[in-house]
């Protein structure tokens, strides 16, 4: 059986824009906010603040937000966050070509493994762009699904994480434990 995957889709930002349904979810790593359409996940953020989450989304042109108790992909996203990965997840990527190339490399890092900013820079054919890779990693719109938490510094240090170092450490520890148990 093939392991579930993340599929990138290009959002269709037609004339009237898009409506994103959003909700909060409980995860093993704390509260998160999820926004999606029936086609793809647009945002997954670990923040307690609904206002901050919504501000991230309305900064995108042609986006209308609608709070909902259940959103498309919610069950799948929750299964991924619990380490069960019960199906493929489509993610809409709004970013530069460079950011997309970095995010595409990140989803190739196996669960339980890590990589470095330098390794990613080499993989995207920009070996001197380590800082730009770090910026792209930090701009990841879908926490955990695009596993930016798997990127470490060249010296093996944990590095930074937009959602807090303790959360990053917990994610890595949980993935390692689940991988060893498999």
C-alpha positions in Angstrom: 0.0 0.0 0.0 1.3 3.4 -1.0 1.8 6.0 1.8 -0.5 9.0 1.6 1.0 12.1 0.1 0.7 15.9 0.0 -0.4 17.1 -3.4 0.2 20.7 -4.4 -2.4 22.5 -6.4 -2.4 25.9 -7.9 -5.3 27.9 -6.5 -7.9 29.2 -8.9 -8.2 32.8 -8.0 -11.1 33.6 -10.4 -12.8 37.0 -10.7 -15.0 36.7 -7.7 -12.3 35.2 -5.5 -12.5 32.3 -3.1 -14.4 31.5 0.0 -12.3 29.8 2.7 -14.0 27.9 5.4 -12.1 27.9 8.7 -12.2 26.4 12.1 -10.0 25.7 15.1 -8.8 22.1 15.8 -7.1 20.4 18.8 -3.9 18.7 18.0 -1.2 16.8 19.9 0.8 20.1 19.5 -1.8 22.5 20.8 -4.6 24.5 19.2 -4.4 25.1 15.5 -6.5 26.9 12.9 -7.3 25.3 9.5 -8.7 27.0 6.4 -9.7 25.2 3.2 -12.0 24.9 0.3 -13.4 21.6 -1.0 -10.3 21.5 -3.4 -7.4 22.2 -1.0 -6.0 23.3 2.4 -4.9 26.9 2.3 -3.6 27.5 5.8 -2.8 25.5 8.9 -1.4 27.7 11.8 -0.6 26.9 15.4 -1.9 30.1 17.1 -4.4 30.7 19.9 -5.6 33.9 18.2 -8.4 33.7 15.7 -7.8 37.3 14.9 -4.2 36.7 14.0 -5.1 33.7 11.9 -7.8 35.6 10.0 -5.4 38.5 9.4 -3.0 36.2 7.7 -5.8 35.1 5.3 -7.5 38.4 4.5 -4.1 39.8 3.4 -4.5 37.6 0.3 -6.5 39.3 -2.4 -10.0 38.0 -3.3 -10.4 35.9 -0.1 -13.6 35.8 1.9 -13.6 34.0 5.2 -16.4 31.9 6.7 -16.2 30.2 10.1 -17.5 26.7 10.1 -17.7 23.9 12.7 -16.3 21.4 10.1 -14.2 22.3 7.1 -13.1 20.2 4.1 -10.0 18.1 4.8 -10.4 18.6 8.5 -10.5 14.8 9.3 -7.6 14.1 7.0 -5.5 16.9 8.5 -6.3 15.7 12.0 -5.2 12.2 11.0 -1.9 13.5 9.7 -1.3 15.5 12.9 -2.0 12.4 14.9 0.6 10.5 12.8 -2.0 8.3 11.1 -2.0 9.8 7.6 -5.3 8.4 6.5 -5.3 9.8 3.0 -3.9 12.2 0.5 -4.1 16.0 1.2 -4.2 18.7 -1.4 -2.5 22.0 -0.5 -3.0 25.2 -2.3 0.3 27.1 -2.6 0.4 30.8 -2.9 4.0 31.7 -3.1 6.9 32.4 -5.4 8.5 29.7 -7.6 11.4 29.6 -5.3 9.2 29.1 -2.2 7.3 26.4 -4.0 10.5 24.6 -4.9 11.6 24.7 -1.2 8.2 23.4 0.0 8.3 20.6 -2.6 11.7 19.5 -1.2 10.3 19.6 2.4 7.5 17.2 1.7 10.2 14.7 0.5 11.8 14.6 3.9 10.6 11.3 5.4 8.7 11.3 8.7 11.2 10.8 11.5 14.1 12.3 9.5 15.5 15.8 9.4 17.4 17.9 6.9 19.3 21.2 6.9 18.8 24.5 5.3 22.0 23.9 3.3 20.8 20.6 2.1 17.5 22.1 0.8 19.5 24.9 -0.9 21.6 22.4 -2.8 18.5 20.4 -3.7 16.8 23.4 -5.3 20.0 24.2 -7.2 20.7 27.3 -5.2 23.6 26.2 -2.8 24.4 29.8 -1.7 20.8 30.7 -1.0 20.7 29.2 2.5 19.1 32.4 4.0 16.5 32.5 1.3 15.7 28.9 2.0 15.2 29.8 5.7 12.9 32.6 4.7 10.9 30.3 2.4 10.7 27.7 5.2 9.4 30.3 7.6 6.8 31.4 5.0 5.2 27.9 4.9 1.5 28.5 4.9 0.5 25.0 6.1 2.4 24.0 9.2 3.2 20.4 9.7 1.7 19.2 6.4 4.7 20.9 4.7 7.1 19.7 7.3 9.2 22.8 8.0 9.7 21.4 11.5 12.1 18.8 10.0 14.7 21.4 9.0 17.7 21.9 11.4 20.8 24.1 11.3 23.9 22.8 9.7 25.5 22.2 13.1 22.5 20.0 14.1 21.0 22.6 16.3 17.2 22.8 16.4 17.1 26.3 14.8 14.0 28.4 14.8 10.3 27.6 14.4 7.6 30.1 13.8 5.3 28.3 16.2 7.8 27.9 19.0 10.8 25.6 19.6 9.1 23.4 22.2 6.4 22.6 19.6 9.1 21.8 17.0 10.8 19.5 19.4 7.6 17.8 20.3 6.8 17.2 16.6 10.2 15.7 15.9 10.1 13.5 19.0 6.6 12.2 18.2 7.5 11.5 14.6 10.7 9.7 15.6 8.7 7.6 18.2 6.0 6.7 15.6 8.6 5.8 13.0 10.5 3.5 15.5 7.1 1.9 16.5 6.3 1.1 12.8 
